[in-house]
């Protein structure tokens, strides 16, 4: 069973906090919203392999 990355939990907590501030009623985000949460361009989100219906957990896994 693969181990989670060392910073995954901390990154997930920060992403959830920021996502709740920006989009309080959403659990799933599009590329533009995910990019806004993390502070990168939508192209960077796409390059990381995140397409549609992106969750906070997916964002944290990629950026941890």
C-alpha atoms as a printed R data frame, in Angstrom:
   type eleno elety resid chain resno       x      y       z
1  ATOM     1    CA   UNK     A     1   0.000  0.000   0.000
2  ATOM     2    CA   UNK     A     2   1.540  3.361  -1.008
3  ATOM     3    CA   UNK     A     3   2.330  5.851   1.706
4  ATOM     4    CA   UNK     A     4   0.982  9.362   1.493
5  ATOM     5    CA   UNK     A     5   3.474 12.153   0.996
6  ATOM     6    CA   UNK     A     6   4.933 13.710   4.123
7  ATOM     7    CA   UNK     A     7   3.270 17.113   3.589
8  ATOM     8    CA   UNK     A     8  -0.056 15.774   2.285
9  ATOM     9    CA   UNK     A     9  -2.104 16.354   5.464
10 ATOM    10    CA   UNK     A    10  -0.779 19.882   6.023
11 ATOM    11    CA   UNK     A    11  -1.294 20.770   2.368
12 ATOM    12    CA   UNK     A    12  -4.823 19.350   2.391
13 ATOM    13    CA   UNK     A    13  -5.734 21.373   5.484
14 ATOM    14    CA   UNK     A    14  -4.457 24.610   3.912
15 ATOM    15    CA   UNK     A    15  -6.229 23.913   0.617
16 ATOM    16    CA   UNK     A    16  -9.521 23.108   2.363
17 ATOM    17    CA   UNK     A    17  -9.310 26.303   4.407
18 ATOM    18    CA   UNK     A    18  -8.642 28.426   1.327
19 ATOM    19    CA   UNK     A    19 -11.302 26.634  -0.716
20 ATOM    20    CA   UNK     A    20 -13.883 27.197   2.023
21 ATOM    21    CA   UNK     A    21 -13.050 30.914   2.035
22 ATOM    22    CA   UNK     A    22 -13.336 31.284  -1.729
23 ATOM    23    CA   UNK     A    23 -16.118 28.782  -2.491
24 ATOM    24    CA   UNK     A    24 -18.021 27.999   0.726
25 ATOM    25    CA   UNK     A    25 -20.773 25.957  -0.951
26 ATOM    26    CA   UNK     A    26 -18.624 23.752  -3.203
27 ATOM    27    CA   UNK     A    27 -16.746 20.482  -2.778
28 ATOM    28    CA   UNK     A    28 -15.757 19.983  -6.413
29 ATOM    29    CA   UNK     A    29 -13.994 22.610  -8.513
30 ATOM    30    CA   UNK     A    30 -13.211 23.269 -12.158
31 ATOM    31    CA   UNK     A    31  -9.678 24.087 -13.355
32 ATOM    32    CA   UNK     A    32 -10.089 27.839 -13.009
33 ATOM    33    CA   UNK     A    33 -11.388 27.562  -9.435
34 ATOM    34    CA   UNK     A    34  -8.684 25.046  -8.460
35 ATOM    35    CA   UNK     A    35  -6.045 27.376  -9.869
36 ATOM    36    CA   UNK     A    36  -7.467 30.248  -7.835
37 ATOM    37    CA   UNK     A    37  -7.384 28.147  -4.650
38 ATOM    38    CA   UNK     A    38  -3.727 27.222  -5.100
39 ATOM    39    CA   UNK     A    39  -2.592 30.498  -6.644
40 ATOM    40    CA   UNK     A    40  -1.347 29.172  -9.970
41 ATOM    41    CA   UNK     A    41  -2.551 29.463 -13.555
42 ATOM    42    CA   UNK     A    42  -5.216 27.098 -14.932
43 ATOM    43    CA   UNK     A    43  -2.563 25.833 -17.374
44 ATOM    44    CA   UNK     A    44  -0.464 24.623 -14.434
45 ATOM    45    CA   UNK     A    45  -3.466 22.728 -13.065
46 ATOM    46    CA   UNK     A    46  -3.915 21.111 -16.466
47 ATOM    47    CA   UNK     A    47  -0.215 20.204 -16.725
48 ATOM    48    CA   UNK     A    48  -0.419 18.475 -13.354
49 ATOM    49    CA   UNK     A    49  -3.109 16.180 -14.805
50 ATOM    50    CA   UNK     A    50  -6.167 17.664 -13.121
51 ATOM    51    CA   UNK     A    51  -8.975 18.081 -15.634
52 ATOM    52    CA   UNK     A    52 -12.610 18.419 -14.507
53 ATOM    53    CA   UNK     A    53 -14.378 17.792 -11.236
54 ATOM    54    CA   UNK     A    54 -11.314 18.447  -9.068
55 ATOM    55    CA   UNK     A    55 -11.452 17.819  -5.313
56 ATOM    56    CA   UNK     A    56  -9.319 19.333  -2.556
57 ATOM    57    CA   UNK     A    57  -7.775 15.911  -1.979
58 ATOM    58    CA   UNK     A    58  -6.638 15.695  -5.612
59 ATOM    59    CA   UNK     A    59  -5.108 19.169  -5.432
60 ATOM    60    CA   UNK     A    60  -3.276 18.301  -2.196
61 ATOM    61    CA   UNK     A    61  -1.953 15.035  -3.644
62 ATOM    62    CA   UNK     A    62  -0.462 16.846  -6.635
63 ATOM    63    CA   UNK     A    63   1.013 19.822  -4.768
64 ATOM    64    CA   UNK     A    64   2.191 18.107  -1.541
